[in-house]
């Protein structure tokens, strides 16, 4: 069965600094990997995905993530954090197509001005 | 294009009562998912519809939960009778295909008292 681990409950970063939100996964087949963000009082918003191809994928709002097969990781990154990036971030994996998404517990990102 | 909409946004009911949550997916999305997040825990899969058929209902916690998607459009999730542990945020998501990103609604916050 697939699983996702987000080892940090909270990440704090100063505005303008690079940010990383960590995610590792476990699947039996080929992973389909996703990042979602939840702003206060809002639903989950799709940020980016990795299905196949380049290991570095770019998504919305300047975010990117790097797929690392040997380390089974899919960390979310941004070169320069904004205060408006403060939100709850969820990593999710699907074991191939047409299977349910499995989510991590979420990481709360706080960007401090 | 309208997003996924859920109704109501909040519901407070007493233990033993019945509640029905509604989800309107993005038009043209055959795949519809229900998820639940209990406070501070992972977002857990409940079930997956493809059009009007239940593709996977392995995440449904027990027979107090009934989901329908008549006509393959909107879906309802009924909890009857509600228990305290059913409290949480219920998310609905839809996707065009089984492997494309799922787009989420804003969620229904259910509180059972």
HADDOCK unambig.tbl for C-alpha pairs under 7 A between the chains (distance, minus, plus):
assign (segid A and resid 42 and name CA) (segid B and resid 106 and name CA) 5.08 0.50 0.50
assign (segid A and resid 43 and name CA) (segid B and resid 104 and name CA) 6.05 0.50 0.50
assign (segid A and resid 43 and name CA) (segid B and resid 105 and name CA) 5.26 0.50 0.50
assign (segid A and resid 43 and name CA) (segid B and resid 106 and name CA) 3.44 0.50 0.50
assign (segid A and resid 43 and name CA) (segid B and resid 107 and name CA) 5.92 0.50 0.50
assign (segid A and resid 44 and name CA) (segid B and resid 104 and name CA) 5.47 0.50 0.50
assign (segid A and resid 44 and name CA) (segid B and resid 106 and name CA) 6.86 0.50 0.50
assign (segid A and resid 45 and name CA) (segid B and resid 103 and name CA) 6.92 0.50 0.50
assign (segid A and resid 45 and name CA) (segid B and resid 104 and name CA) 6.67 0.50 0.50
assign (segid A and resid 46 and name CA) (segid B and resid 103 and name CA) 6.64 0.50 0.50
assign (segid A and resid 97 and name CA) (segid B and resid 98 and name CA) 5.69 0.50 0.50
assign (segid A and resid 97 and name CA) (segid B and resid 99 and name CA) 4.52 0.50 0.50
assign (segid A and resid 98 and name CA) (segid B and resid 98 and name CA) 3.92 0.50 0.50
assign (segid A and resid 98 and name CA) (segid B and resid 99 and name CA) 5.52 0.50 0.50
assign (segid A and resid 100 and name CA) (segid B and resid 45 and name CA) 6.78 0.50 0.50
assign (segid A and resid 103 and name CA) (segid B and resid 42 and name CA) 6.33 0.50 0.50
assign (segid A and resid 103 and name CA) (segid B and resid 43 and name CA) 5.80 0.50 0.50
assign (segid A and resid 104 and name CA) (segid B and resid 42 and name CA) 5.86 0.50 0.50
assign (segid A and resid 105 and name CA) (segid B and resid 41 and name CA) 5.69 0.50 0.50
assign (segid A and resid 105 and name CA) (segid B and resid 42 and name CA) 4.27 0.50 0.50
assign (segid A and resid 105 and name CA) (segid B and resid 43 and name CA) 6.98 0.50 0.50
